[in-house]
Amino acid sequence: MQTPLASQYKKILGRYLPAEAVLPVFEFLDRYAVHFRISRDRRTRLGDYSWPRPDHPYHSISVNGNINPYRFLAVLLHEMAHLDTRLQYQGSVRPHGHEWQRNYVARLKEYRHCFPAESLRYLDSYIARIPLNRRLGISFEQSLNWGDSGHNPGNDLQLNDLPAGSVFRLAVRPNILFQSMEKRRVRWICRRVDNGRRYVVPGYAPVLLPPDRSEASADTSLPSGM
């Protein structure tokens, strides 16, 4: 039965998800009584999952609300797969081990029809085998990024293209100046130039070089340690 609350919930989901995904996502969240939160921009993560605890007796998922609907769906499926894995293995397996990977692939296949046609070849390559190939995963993620605010498809420069110590601006946050410090697998430790705070930034993040040469060389020294 369609209740006013359920109708309102689905209407909210419709602001963030592709239309085809709204009903099955709603049914999943309802089935497991998930406490679902749409978060403000978090620079260190796009989503997270927490399992029930005595002081937090329900499954909890959050996803950043500032990303396009296809990216939002991919992040949500990532977290849904964590919930699936938790129910099956009760925390006895690695967070992103083969068990989680199989669940994530199953969710991506289930929602494959919700992604744009131009991303499907990247998706199909990514989910073709386990263990999942991180490079193929990045290609799939990049194929979903074109709708994000501030991203220009004509700008192909990524953080991975710059050497350590480079000063840059994120395409989605062009008013803030950052400096790359150290690469850790597929992400970079970066610091914000104006206040020194450190952030973890995906290597595939679209970046802009400062137009002013003096600005780019304002501070090229790297701290000696974390």
Long-range contacts (C-beta under 8 A, 24 or more apart in sequence): 6-30, 12-38, 16-63, 16-65, 16-69, 16-72, 17-69, 17-72, 17-73, 17-76, 17-114, 18-69, 18-70, 18-73, 18-114, 18-115, 20-113, 20-114, 21-73, 21-111, 21-114, 24-110, 24-111, 25-73, 25-76, 28-80, 29-61, 32-59, 32-83, 32-87, 33-58, 33-59, 34-58, 34-59, 34-60, 34-61, 34-83, 35-59, 35-60, 35-61, 36-60, 36-61, 36-62, 37-61, 37-62, 37-63, 38-62, 38-63, 38-64, 38-65, 39-63, 39-64, 39-65, 40-64, 40-65, 40-66, 41-65, 41-66, 43-199, 43-200, 43-201, 44-199, 44-200, 46-71, 46-75, 47-75, 47-76, 47-78, 47-79, 48-79, 49-79, 49-82, 49-83, 49-86, 51-83, 51-86, 51-91, 59-83, 59-86, 66-148, 66-149, 66-172, 67-148, 68-144, 68-145, 68-146, 68-147, 68-148, 69-147, 70-114, 70-115, 70-116, 70-119, 70-144, 70-147, 71-141, 71-144, 71-145, 71-147, 71-148, 73-111, 73-114, 73-115, 74-108, 74-115, 74-140, 74-141, 74-144, 77-104, 77-107, 77-108, 77-111, 78-104, 80-107, 81-106, 81-107, 98-130, 98-131, 101-130, 101-131, 101-132, 102-130, 104-132, 105-130, 105-132, 115-144, 116-143, 116-144, 118-143, 119-143, 119-144, 134-185, 134-186, 138-186, 138-202, 138-203, 138-204, 141-204, 142-204, 145-204, 145-206, 148-172, 150-174, 151-206, 152-206, 155-206, 155-208, 157-206, 157-207, 157-208, 157-209, 158-203, 158-204, 158-205, 158-206, 158-207, 159-188, 159-190, 159-201, 159-202, 159-203, 159-204, 159-205, 159-207, 160-203, 160-204, 161-207, 162-207, 164-222, 165-220, 165-222, 166-216, 167-193, 167-210, 167-215, 167-216, 167-217, 167-218, 167-219, 167-220, 168-207, 168-208, 168-209, 168-210, 169-207, 169-208, 169-209, 169-210, 170-201, 170-205, 170-206, 170-207, 170-208, 171-205, 171-206, 171-207, 171-208, 172-205, 172-206, 174-208, 177-210, 177-215, 179-219, 179-220, 179-222, 181-222, 181-223, 182-226, 189-226, 191-223, 193-218, 193-219, 198-226
